[in-house]
Amino acid sequence: MAMLKKLFALVALLALASCGGGSSNPKAPDDGGGTGTASASDLVLSLSSATISNDGSGSVTAVATALDAKRNVVADVPVVIAVDQNATVQVTGAATADDGTVTGTVRIGSDTSNRVITVTAISGSITRTASLAVVDTPTTTTPKAADLNLVLSSSKLDNGGTNTITATVTAIDSRRNTVASVPVTFTVDGNAVITPAGTTTGTNGVLTATVGIGADRSSRAVTVTATSGTITKSASFSVSGAKLTASLSPLVDAGSTGNNIEYQLLDNAGAAMVGATITVTSTVLGTTTGTTNSQGKYVYTYQAPSSATTLVLVASAAGESITESITVQAAGSGSVPVATEVPTSASLTPTPSVVSVNSAGSTANQVELRALFLGASNQPVKNIRVRFDLADNANSSDGVTSWLGGNYAYSDSTGVARGTFTPGLRSSPTNGITVRACWDTTDFDTSTCPHSATSTLTVTSEALSVNIRTNELIQEGTAKLTYIKQFVVMVVDAAGQAKADVVITPSVDLPAYYKGFFAWDGSKWAQVMRLASTESYRYEYQSETNPNPDAWVNQGPTAQPSCPNEDVNRNGVREAAAYVSGGTAPALASRREDLNWNGELDPRKADVAIKMVGSSKTDSSGLAIVQIEYGKDLASWVDFVITVTASGISGTESRARYVGTFYGNGNLPYPASAVSNENTSPAFVVSPYGSGTVCTDGN
């Protein structure tokens, strides 16, 4: 009833307004309506949505449209939009705009209960209503899986650190169909690292993750776990590759001190595992803990028991362990047993085969020497006596070999005897160091070598060799005014290995220039050289023995003459020859560097610019890029020589030169397209130095 009373009151107000009553103030330009003097035959009310959320955050747009008898929209028709049920409405104006509409924005107000709001539009005697339902806020349902499948791409991963394993989880429903958009969380233990490809399964129900070993290179088991809601699946893989070896004397005297066992810990790639904890345990000597050094080594020093016994030591590091048995004898009462058979195969392997020199007083860089002895059926032969040396040191290397075990290194149960090569201060040629393992089944005189196995290695210092090369490409430069030619510089060491981070310094010289022009020969623009065959000059300085020479001496005919760079000493100053004694001022002036008397030094230093592209240091491949840039009109008319210098390299290998040889003469290159169009002459159609036949004039 209250609602009806309000509506009647509104109708009365509208009727009064149509009769001239009410406010006479005109409407503001932005309120959407006019003065409300027109009338409509019909009224249409529409809502942008039939529902509105009960959380109060949304709104619905109500649009009332006034129409005439022919269903055309009518402007300036007074319209009231009202709501009930504690809702609110904000209306754009009291009369329809030019499009015949009045718009209201409806909100639920402070009442968040679910209900039906009636929206009413009134114009004169016309009333229209629409219902708006207040409903619960829609909730988003997260897809769920009934089960997960977790599969690893491998059950093993080596500890080199570069390889990875792919974990693939598939979300499925109760009918074993895949489910998309299921949230999945991955976790991993054992110090491993996992990188998921996302947080939810894709349209195929699959989500993957990449698993790496992280910084921990120890042998261990790693478990990958995938979780979605209350469902958890796990799968494991093993990390392997850590290798723990020992070098020792298998026989020591009772009570002796300073006995050593050298343990070494390497990864699958043969790289030292630095800073790893190693534990050595013996029932007699107790437990000792240490840390591997920069070579992955740890030296265990012990005092032998005071009485004869067999000493058993167990070393553990990075998930690996090794057991060694040492015979403790009464002083001088025994010897290491002889080998049980003569090896049918003996080999020596240096690891690595390329090593850097050591600085003064340092032994940080070392090579492991591994002598392997195999007998019948490829079975290892134990207790082979081995001495390592440099095979008479034919290359005078200042490196040294060493081993543990007294006079000999002894092969162990795997048939391996180990030694070390430590380089000195000097580098070697490629494969310039020969290492040798002298061996026998029994003790032998230290001055002899009954049997031997040899191998070679390389000791490098700084980068050794520099080279510069190019390709067939020529680029256009700034605003298409210049040409750019790029070159690659390569730096390697004595073993041919790429050297990174070597600073490259480039320079360019322009030793000569040419005169002439290009003419169309029927198929292309061809270069015509104009210098006479006798035009070849050499610059001579004045001296005590030759006090009045000409500055430039004609050397006679050449196959293709050129004019020399007039800046003889390359200092950029136009000057006379050095004057010692004799001569007159005019004679001295005639000996100036400016051969063609044009007041300049040709070619100019600025005719060609050189620079490094990107970094001035070589990259991980030992490469760096250098380029020259020059005006297009100079192409083909100037000879050039590029010199690159690598810092930190001694000797003649520190430099590389590139002499332009693109056309045999006038070597600044140009693209073939520049001389292929008869109707377009090249930018270098005439030499910028002239087209005369002699170097001594500026024509």
PyMOL commands that set and color helices and strands:
alter all, ss='L'
color gray80, all
select helices_A, chain A and resi 2-18+376-378+391-393+478-480+585-589+605-607+632-634+652-654+672-675
alter helices_A, ss='H'
color red, helices_A
select strands_A, chain A and resi 42-47+51-53+60-67+80-83+88-91+101-107+116-123+126-135+147-152+156-158+165-172+185-188+193-196+206-212+220-228+231-240+243-247+251-253+259-266+277-282+286-291+297-302+309-317+320-329+345-351+354-356+367-374+385-389+400-402+409-410+416-422+433-440+451-460+465-470+475-476+482-492+504-509+512-513+516-520+525-529+537-539+552-554+563-564+608-613+623-631+641-646+655-659
alter strands_A, ss='S'
color yellow, strands_A
deselect
rebuild
show_as cartoon
